[in-house]
């Protein structure tokens, strides 16, 4: 049992020192945006013709951000270079809402960023702890 505990502690320490943890600490606004994606309800992410859950999409965005090796400094850069299109195929990512509407992921991510920033101005709580994401209001 002690061996398992030690192993878990070592794994936890390695995770805390991982590039993903370092990136999240270096720009909390980007991590807050990814958390919004991760908790989006009724949203399907379409990447290279395949559909993914919100959790899968967030994991993919975190991997791409880690692979950027610190070249992404702002939330806007994150959206433009990580969250917009496949770096392999160049095909734009799409988001489908529960009502069937589809929009480009860049449009949706920019809306989420505006909401995060507006909440930060209205509330003293950290942006990453904001509630689940929803589809942008129809105009």
C-alpha positions as CSV (number, residue, x, y, z in Angstrom):
1,X,0.0,0.0,0.0
2,X,2.8,2.4,0.8
3,X,4.4,1.7,-2.5
4,X,1.2,2.7,-4.3
5,X,1.0,5.9,-2.3
6,X,4.6,6.8,-3.1
7,X,4.0,6.1,-6.8
8,X,0.9,8.3,-6.8
9,X,2.8,11.1,-5.1
10,X,5.6,10.9,-7.7
11,X,3.0,10.9,-10.5
12,X,1.3,13.9,-9.0
13,X,4.6,15.8,-8.7
14,X,5.5,15.0,-12.3
15,X,2.1,16.2,-13.4
16,X,2.5,19.5,-11.5
17,X,5.9,20.0,-13.2
18,X,4.5,19.2,-16.7
19,X,4.5,21.7,-19.5
20,X,0.7,21.9,-19.4
21,X,0.8,23.0,-15.8
22,X,3.5,25.5,-16.5
23,X,1.5,27.0,-19.4
24,X,-1.7,27.2,-17.3
25,X,0.2,29.1,-14.7
26,X,1.8,31.4,-17.2
27,X,-1.5,32.5,-18.7
28,X,-4.5,31.9,-16.5
29,X,-6.8,33.5,-19.1
30,X,-6.0,30.8,-21.6
31,X,-6.6,28.1,-19.0
32,X,-9.9,29.7,-18.1
33,X,-10.9,29.7,-21.7
34,X,-10.0,26.0,-22.0
35,X,-12.0,25.3,-18.8
36,X,-15.0,27.0,-20.4
37,X,-14.6,24.7,-23.4
38,X,-14.3,21.7,-21.2
39,X,-17.5,22.4,-19.4
40,X,-19.6,23.5,-22.4
41,X,-22.9,21.6,-22.3
42,X,-24.6,20.5,-25.5
43,X,-21.7,21.4,-27.7
44,X,-20.0,19.1,-30.2
45,X,-16.6,20.0,-31.6
46,X,-15.9,19.1,-35.2
47,X,-12.3,18.6,-36.1
48,X,-11.2,17.2,-39.4
49,X,-14.7,15.9,-40.0
50,X,-14.9,14.0,-36.7
51,X,-17.0,14.9,-33.7
52,X,-15.6,15.3,-30.2
53,X,-17.0,16.0,-26.8
54,X,-16.2,19.2,-24.9
55,X,-13.8,17.2,-22.6
56,X,-12.0,15.8,-25.6
57,X,-11.8,19.2,-27.3
58,X,-10.3,20.8,-24.2
59,X,-7.7,18.0,-23.9
60,X,-6.8,18.5,-27.6
61,X,-6.4,22.2,-27.1
62,X,-4.2,21.7,-24.0
63,X,-2.0,19.3,-26.0
64,X,-1.7,21.7,-28.9
65,X,-0.8,24.5,-26.5
66,X,1.9,22.4,-24.8
67,X,3.3,21.6,-28.2
68,X,3.6,25.3,-29.0
69,X,6.4,25.4,-26.4
70,X,5.6,28.9,-25.0
71,X,5.1,30.6,-28.4
72,X,1.5,31.5,-27.4
73,X,1.4,34.3,-24.9
74,X,-2.1,35.8,-25.1
75,X,-5.6,34.4,-25.3
76,X,-6.0,36.0,-28.7
77,X,-2.9,34.2,-30.0
78,X,-4.3,31.0,-28.5
79,X,-7.6,31.4,-30.4
80,X,-5.9,32.4,-33.7
81,X,-3.1,29.7,-33.7
82,X,-4.4,26.9,-31.5
83,X,-8.2,26.9,-31.4
84,X,-9.1,27.9,-35.0
85,X,-7.9,25.1,-37.3
86,X,-6.0,21.9,-37.6
87,X,-2.3,22.4,-37.9
88,X,-2.1,19.2,-39.8
89,X,-4.8,19.7,-42.5
90,X,-5.6,23.4,-42.2
91,X,-9.3,22.6,-41.9
92,X,-11.1,25.0,-39.7
93,X,-12.6,23.7,-36.5
94,X,-16.4,24.0,-36.1
95,X,-18.7,23.9,-33.1
96,X,-22.3,22.5,-33.2
97,X,-24.8,23.6,-30.5
98,X,-27.6,21.5,-29.1
99,X,-30.1,23.4,-31.4
100,X,-28.1,22.3,-34.5
101,X,-26.5,25.6,-35.3
102,X,-22.8,25.4,-36.3
103,X,-20.2,28.2,-36.2
104,X,-16.5,28.3,-36.5
105,X,-14.6,27.6,-33.3
106,X,-12.8,30.9,-33.5
107,X,-16.0,32.9,-33.4
108,X,-17.2,30.9,-30.4
109,X,-13.9,31.1,-28.6
110,X,-13.8,34.9,-29.0
111,X,-17.3,35.1,-27.6
112,X,-16.2,33.0,-24.6
113,X,-13.2,35.3,-24.1
114,X,-15.4,38.4,-24.1
115,X,-17.7,36.7,-21.5
116,X,-14.7,35.8,-19.3
117,X,-13.3,39.3,-19.4
118,X,-16.7,40.8,-18.7
119,X,-17.2,38.5,-15.7
120,X,-13.8,39.4,-14.4
121,X,-14.7,43.1,-14.5
122,X,-18.1,42.4,-12.7
123,X,-16.8,39.9,-10.1
124,X,-13.7,39.5,-8.0
125,X,-13.6,35.7,-8.4
126,X,-11.0,34.1,-10.7
127,X,-12.1,33.7,-14.3
128,X,-11.2,29.9,-14.3
129,X,-13.9,29.3,-11.7
130,X,-16.6,30.8,-13.9
131,X,-19.7,28.7,-14.6
132,X,-20.3,26.4,-17.6
133,X,-20.2,27.8,-21.1
134,X,-23.2,28.3,-23.2
135,X,-23.9,29.1,-26.8
136,X,-23.6,32.8,-27.7
137,X,-26.9,34.6,-27.9
138,X,-28.5,34.8,-31.3
139,X,-28.7,38.2,-32.8
